[in-house]
């Protein structure tokens, strides 16, 4: 039996040494047959230099250095290609989700029949009022639009079997929302209530969170396109009724219909609506274009491991 730990780097300098010490101590309580796979997602700081120092003293570390920043989710899936363990523990190195969770997940995995995934769920979402509200809004919107549901406030730390991680690698898309892929993959998954800590300023800015939400929704449902059709039909029907009423007023009652203000407001409203709908269509078209190009999910610049230090 071999246990693999998988994590990624991006502005991770302040946390790396503590993460390494804590995850190593926890894993050694379970087994001595383990590996730690660290994917450098083009981190601009000196995170790579720090893990290279750790690599020199601990040959259980394997470093996958990407050629640039390809995004958190793509980095995780790329790291899966280098996993060799029978079980895989996913955890970010920023210490928001404690490395010691492996000690909590492990008994649940081993003592439960036919469980392929043990993952964490926050009982109460961390952060300020806006973060909590925006998080709840995202999960509500996603679950109302998507054909399948994801648990609100799920965490990315999880312990999985090898067959589950191999199934993840079967998804070919590059525009990936890994949170949805986790649950779309299926298998028997067991949630556990955990506490997530705050590290302060997150590398996920508001613009990145909005982009992630748009990518998540458009990756898992075409309902926005269906709603555009329905909205267009309703507006066309209402406009047709209004036109008929105006013609009848003019022909049968000789009533003039003034109101340049209302016309201008209607034009602004309909113009904005058309642009918004075209934007939704544009997002889907752009995702289709990117997927059909079939570019690599990520490019590995160099791999450091004790067996073959390339």
N, C-alpha and C positions, 0 to 999 in steps of 0.2 A: 504494500500500500504506500502510495506517495501522495503528498499534499503539496499543491502549488498555490502560492499567494501571488495575486496579480494586482498591480497598482500603476498609476500613471503620474507623470511629472508635468507641472506647469506652474511656474512661480512657487515652487515648493521648498525653497531653501530653508525657511524658518522651522520646518517641521520634520525634515528628513531624518536627522540623527535620532530624534526622540521616537519617530515612527519605527525606525529600524530596530531600536532596542526593545520597544514594546511588542512589536509583532514577532520578533525572534523569541522573546521570552514566552509568549503565549503559544506559539507553534511548537516549541520544544516540550511543552507540557503534554502535547498530543502525540508527536512522533519526531524521530530524528531524521526520517526520510522525507525531506521537504526541499522545495526550491522557492526562491523569491524572484519573480519576473517584474522588472521595472521598465516601463515604456516611457521614454523621454519624448513628449509631444512638442518638440521644438521649444522647450522652455527658454525664455530670453535671459534668465538669471544663471547663476552658477550651480544649479541643481545637478547637472550632469557631472560636474567635477566632484561634487560631494559623493554621489553614488559610485563613481569610479574609485574613490578612496576606499569606500566600503567594500567594493568588489575585490580590491587587492588583498583584503584581509579575510574575506568570506567568499569562498568559491561556490556557495549555494546560491549566490546572486547571479542572475542573468539580466543583462541590460540590452534593451532594444531601442536604438537611437534612431528616431525618425528624421527625415531630411528637413522638415519644417513642421509647423503647427497644422495638424489636420483635424483637430477637434477631439474633445474628450471621448465621445462615443466611438469614433473611428479608431482612436488609439487603443481603447479597450479591446475591440474586436481584433485588431491587428496583433495585440499581445496574446490573444487566444491561440494564434497559429503557432506559438512557441511553447505552449503549455504541454507538459508531459505527465502531470499528476493524475491519479485516479479521482481525486477531488480537487476542486478549485475554489479558493476563497477570494472574492472580489472585495476590495476596500480601497478608498482613496487615502492618500498619505497625508491629507491636511488635518487629520485627527478630529474632524467634525463627527465622524462615526468611529468610535474607539476601536483600535486594532484588537483589543481583548474580546471583541464580539465573537471571534472564532471559538473561544472557549464556551460561549453560550450556544452557538449554532451547532457545534460538533455533536454534543449528546443528542440533540433533536434529530440530527441527520442519522446517526448510527442506531438510535433506539426506536426510530419510526420506520414502519414497513413501507416500502415502495415510495419513499420520498426522494425526489431528485434535486429539490431546491429548498433551502431554508433562508429566508430573507427578513429584513427588518422593516417595521412600520412605526412611524412616529405617532404616539398617542395624541400629542398636541404639537402642532407645527411650530418650529422655532422661528425667531426673528421678530421684527417690529410689526406694527399693525398692517402696513402696506404689504409686506412680504406674506403675512398670513392670508390677507384678503386676496391678493393676486394668485397665491397658490391654490386656494379653494376655488377661485374663479376658473383657473386652468383645468383642474380636475373635473369640475362640473361641466364645463364646456366640452372637454374631450369626451367624457363619458356620454354626454347627450348626443354628440355627433357621430362617434365611432360605433362600428358594428359590434365591438366587444369592449368590455369594461376593464379598467385598471384600478387597483386599490388606491384610494386617496392617501397621500403622504407616505408612499412607499419610499424606501431608501435603496441606495445602490449597493450597499454591502450585502453580500450573499454568499452562501456556501453551496456549491453545486456538484453534481456528479459529472464525470467526463462525457457521458453520452449526451447530457444536456448542453454542455459547451460545444460539442461537435455539431449539435443541431443548430446552435446559434450561427455557426460558420456557414451554414447552408443558405443563409439569407444573403443575396447578392447585392442588395441596394447600397448605394454610396451615401445618399441623403438619408441618414439613419437616425431614427429616434429610438435609442436603445431601451428606454423605459417601456415602450410599447412592445418591442421585440421580446423582452424578457417574458412577457405574459402571453404573447401571441404564439410563442414556441410550444406552450402547453406543458405537459408532464405534471406530476404531482408536486405542488409548491406549498410550503408551509410558512405562514407569516408568524413573526414574533414581535411583540411590542418592545421597542428600544427607545433610548433617549439620545437625541442628536444634539451635539454641542455647536456653539457658534465660534468661528475663528476670527471674527471681525469682518473686515472688508473682503468681499468675495470677488473672484475673477469673473464671475458671471454678472456682467453689467446688465442694466435694464434693457438695452438694445439686444444683447445676446439672449436674454430671457424671452423677449418678444419673438426673436427669430426662431428660438427653440420651440416656442408654442405654435408658431405658424407651421414649422416643419413637422411637428408632431401631428397636428390636425390634418394637414394635407397629405401626410404619408399613410394615414390609416382610414381615411374616409373620403368619399366623393360627394357627400351630402351638400357641402357649400355650392357645388355646381348644380345640384338638383334644386336647391333653394333659389338660385338665380333664375332658373327656368320658371319656377312657380311664381316668383316675384314679378318677373317680366310679364307673365300671362295675366296676373291680377291687375297690374298697372295698365296693360293694354285694354283689358275689359272695362276698367273704370274710366279710362280715357274715352273709349268708344261710347259709353253711356253718357258722359258729359257732352261729347260732340253732338250726339243725337238730341239731347235736351236743348242745347244752344240753337241747333238748326230749327227745332220745333218752335222755340220762343221767337225766332226771327221770322219764320214763315207764317205762323198762325197768330202770333200776338204782336208782331212788329216791335219787339223789345230789343233795343241795342244793349250789348253787354260790355260796359266799359271796365277799365281796371288794368292799367299797365303795370302797377305794382305787383298784383297777383300773378301776372304773366311772367314777370322777371323772376319772382320768387320760385315759380314752378320750373322755369328754365334752369335756375341755379340748382334746385333740388334734383331734377331729373339728370342734369349734367353730372352732378356729383355722384348720383347713383350709378350712372353708366360707367364712369371712371372707376368707381369702387368695384363694380362687377367685372370690368375688364382686368382690374388688378388681380382678382381672385383667379380668373382664367389664366392670367399671365404666370401666376405662381405655379399652377399645375403644368403649364406648358414648359416652364423653365426646369421643373423637376424631371419632366419627361426627357427634355434635351440632355440634361446632365447624366441621366441614367443610360440613355441610348449611346452616349459616347463611350461608356464602359471604361472609364479611367480607373486606375487603381485606387482602392480605398485609402491607402497610405503608402509612402515610399520609405523603406528602411535603408538608412545610410550605413549603419554598422551594428553588428551584434557582438556583445561581449559575453562570453561564457567560458567556463573552465575547461570544457571539452574541446572547443574550437574557437579560439579568440581570433575572429576574422579581422 
